[in-house]
Amino acid sequence: MRLPALFRTTVFQLTLVYMALFGASVLALFTFIYWSTVGYLERQTDEIIEAEIRGLAEQAERRGLVGLANVIDDRVRRDTEGRSVYLLVDAALRPIAGNVTYWPEELDRRGEWVDFVKRDPSGRYTPVRALVLGVGPGFRLLVGRDIRELEQINEVFRRASVWGLGLTMGLSLLGGILIGFSAQRRVAQINRTTRQIIAGNLKERVPVTGAGDEHDELAENVNAMLDQIEKLMAGLRHVGDSVAHDLRGPLTRLRTRLETLASEPTPSRERLEECVAQADALLATFNALLRIARIESGAYKSAFAPVDLGVIARDVCELYQAAADERHIALSCAAPVEAFVVGDRELLAQALTNLLDNAVKYTPDGGRIDVSVEGSRGGTAYVLSVADTGPGIPADERDRMLERFTRLDRSRSLPGNGLGLALVKAVAEQHDARLTLYDHRPGLVVELELPAAEKGAATEKGVRHHFLENGV
Amino acid sequence: MRILIIEDDKDVAAFIRKGLTEAGWTVDHADNGRDGLFLAATESYDALIVDRMLPGVDGLSVIRTLRASNNRTPALVLSALGEVDDRVEGLKAGGDDYLVKPFAFSELHARLEALIRRSASAGAAPATVLEVGDLRMDLLRREVYRGDRKIDLQPREFQLLEFLMRHAGQVVTRTMLLEGVWDYHFDPQTNVIDVHISRLRAKIDRDFATPLLHTVRGAGYRLDTRP
């Protein structure tokens, strides 16, 4: 993996943010520790200096400047470690007493804290923190402390802070890179797989580690999606093959006919019209295929609304009544006053139209067809059933009947394109309906069980539909 | 009749133009939405035939723009998509009818005539009585007479006859009947409509000298005093 890719990962960017937050907290912590340790020492030093200068000022008042000079000399003698610094100068800044031999140039103000570096005659330099106080006419008193140790502590602390902070940053950066790498690796795996699929290898799947984490969940979802795509692709291929196979025959026949006609000096009008009719039949087949594909794509689902299945059943039965009468087939329709399901009125009507079309086509003269809508599953579903007394479908053929272009051998002589039940199946799937075919002894029963619409939804939208359908 | 075809498919446009010209109509053609919109807005037509998919301005936008500028010329939308929701979208945009490619010329012709007739009679007071020859339909009392004889019709037969009488003299296709009488918009696959028509025919024509309900081969039906 290239590094720039790592820098772009979300995990890494989050790591940077955490690193900044972490650094800020560590900085705050160090500041507090500094204030409560080194700061304490500094404050203590200042207090000692203040106390001493106050004492010396009292001595000066009590014993005069000479007395003060004596006290200072005395203290200098006693301070063997040389930790304290004293200096008394006159108005011309000439040293009178103390262990500093010159008035430091840095000091031109009185009553102020000052840090300076003391230079000994021996050439030794000492960092000093001092306070200056005016005593007597023009005289000035300086009292200070050697703060070499304090500075050393300070220095140690500063170094520790820098290292600590650096270490913190480094470790969190390292952690971020490691986490980023592993996350990136999993995502890269998914990306690699999807790229292969884009390239055409639909068999590929994203590895699932079994850790059960969110990456696994993503991988599983992607895999499930791929399974679905593969299934759809297979279906599509099957449809493509069927289309090619089942349309080639009629197309070839049409072509032969036209070729024959073209060779005739005066082609008969009748024969030409037959060709147009044949082309129309082919177009109808294409349209039916397109419609099934369109239904299967879920394009209608967004417009689903509560519709009264009873009204649809009565409508379509009425549409077929005349056709049934003509063949002396008794067509009955039993539907409750209201049977609301969520769906598309046109699709449901077309599905029922196809079922009735088949029923009328295959039921012998004098037979009967019963259409019914009944509540089932305690009112949570409705069963639309079409039962005929035709030849039925052998049990082992029933599943196959729902596929496109399947026609039983004995029905080849009747008009039809073998797409009727395929459309019913597509409509059923879109409506989450269960489609079953079974034996009516003799005949066929097709049942479509649809979930009932919820009551609230039915009353508002559905009633309006109901009125529209009845032309009120 | 003067018709404007806005259609970029040259074959389809030529096919429509040939048919309509043979029927004695005047036909203009624009092969893109912009020119079509310009022609439709500046010239006066009896009807427009508008393809949905057009280079430049698409068909529905053309109709929407015309409707927005108060142009009420009836428009028939042509589409290769042909599904219910597309139809709804087309009608919402201000189209008056919707036809899916490929279509038979007879279907287009029948629908155009119906459109023009409808828009011509749009301002007139709603008729209470429809008459074709000696066939008379009283819409208020919902009664039908042929000559002096009362004809009993089922409610759906009444609706069917009403639709045919409102389109008297015109060809009415099976799809138009399924749409107009049953309000379903899919293709009637088999002869269900024909059976209804033959029943109606038995009631209004059988015992009379001159038949009124004619079958137009390859197209549909026509209710007319002329054979």
Interface residues (C-beta under 8 A of the other chain):
Chain A: E273 V276 A277 D280 L283 A284 N287 L290 R291 R294 A299 Y300 A303 D315 E318 L319 Y320 A322 A323 D325 E326 D344 E346 A349 Q350 T353 N354 D357 V360 K361 P415 G420 E469
Chain B: G82 E83 V84 D85 V100 P102 A104 R156 W182 D183 Y184 H185 F186 D187 P188 Q189 T190 N191 V192 V195 H196 S198 R199 R217 G218
